[in-house]
Amino acid sequence: MKVVNSIKELRSHINTWKRRGHEIGLVPTMGYLHEGHKSLINAASDDNSKVVVSIFVNPIQFGANEDLDSYPRDIERDSKICEAAGADLIFNPSPEEMYGENFSTYIDVEGLTEELCGAKRPGHFRGVCTVVSKLFNIVNPTRAYFGEKDAQQLAVIKRMVADLNFDIEIIGCPIVREEDGLAKSSRNTYLSEEERKASLVLNRSLLKAKSALKEGIKDSDKLVQIISQELNKEPLAKIDYIEIVDSTSLKPVKNIDRPVLVAIAIYIGKTRLIDNFIFQ
């Protein structure tokens, strides 16, 4: 497995693979990989003859007061995980390599970015779509793999691919959880021991909502109240949002008569965590 830092060197490998008829899977990440990322690489390895993992902490998707500088980085550790999971190449560029002098072209996806994390993190999806579109153009993959934990991101990427006619299949992969139910996240490393225990309220509240839905409660306001009551039992948890939206349009729904995404974001201390499920 190779680690390359330049677009020119990466394209050289890609062009060689393309000439030999390989299908290429791309797994875009910001590094500090965990079992969730590993599941994406495994899926890409199963579906394609070559796999590229990008490891790039993308500065333009972070807000002014977010954790760009403190975001965990460990390329040696990540390299071992990638190789064990079946990756053939890691693309680990610098910000200067990705965004040259006077960079001034960005991609906005309207509509889908106005709710959930998009409402709370202005400019976030503009940064995500810009970097992902650059990676698509650089790697020219057959398929690209994204986790369903970032459900809004997955929906936005699918819309961008359709609107801009990228000839790429987008694959969503299931959420991978710790044994106690917490969704895997690179940001979990920020949590103290006490905060780690408190974070379990995230999954507990979603399980309460699932039970209520199965019991026949279809009023979104009642479900939000059920989730909120559970979250408020944890003193360290601060609610960022609780949303029940159409699983395709991501617009709020009042009565649950279609597939919906139930999504929540909370702060445990200074750490922002998200989780979700789709109810058919």
Secondary structure, 3 states (H helix, E strand, C coil): CEEECCHHHHHHHHHHHHHCCCCEEEEEECCCCCHHHHHHHHHHHHHCCEEEEEECCCHHHCCCCCCCCCCCCCHHHHHHHHHHHCCCEEECCCHHHHCCCCCCCCCCCCCCCCCHHHHHCCCHHHHHHHHHHHHHHHHCCCEEEEECCCHHHHHHHHHHHHHCCCCCEEEEECCCECCCCCECCHHHHHCCHHHHHHCCHHHHHHHHHHHHHHCCCCEHHHHHHHHHHHHCCCCCEEEEEEEEEECCCCCECCECCCCEEEEEEEEECCEEEEEEEEEC
